[in-house]
């Protein structure tokens, strides 16, 4: 009898967990500019991710963060682990290559062009820099990314990653799509609403790089369709 009661309780618990997971809104925070459900895209280049400013990236509805000067946008932050920008850049490059194949320009070339790009941090904005970078690369679109949190797991908290990515038209600088990810992994017992994600990743603690990769996958699920 005791075994039957335990089995029933376990079944109810699993069902409840599944229901909570099903009720969770899984769509990441993305936005496509009206009229750009299908983007005419021939060549896209991934610009190396920039270290972002938490305050600017929290909400850019009033003044787009990418229109602040580089000095404002890339203020010193203390929540970026070593190699955060490079890790996100590589992951975004791979994600775009899986989705767009040979429309994505080589990352090694993009990195070299970006390093040689003239910059005035007190005047240039990320949008202007992305346009200059795109023209140098011969791209009609640029993926611009900003990461403002990239923390490894500690004894007191799980890994934490926060970033925003923007797809910009090179000719006019228009932002046609934006994706945003902000997540700190919690213990399952403390975060039942994210149970689906927990089990999807093998019910284990993730590194910051793994969480960032998961975030890229999430936002790219909402990436607009493209056409030549």
Secondary structure, DSSP 8 states (H G I E B T S, - for coil): -HHHHHHHHHHHHHHHHHHHHHHS----EEEE-TT-SEEE-S-EEE---EE--HHHHH--SSS-GGGSBHHHHT---SSB-TTHHHHHHHHHHHHHHHHHGGGB--HHHHHHHHHTS---TTT-BHHHHHHHHHHHHT-SEEEEEEEEEEE--BTTB--EEEEEEEEEETTT--EEEEEEEEEE---GGG-GGGHHHHHHTTSS---HHHHHHHHHHHHHTT--EEE-
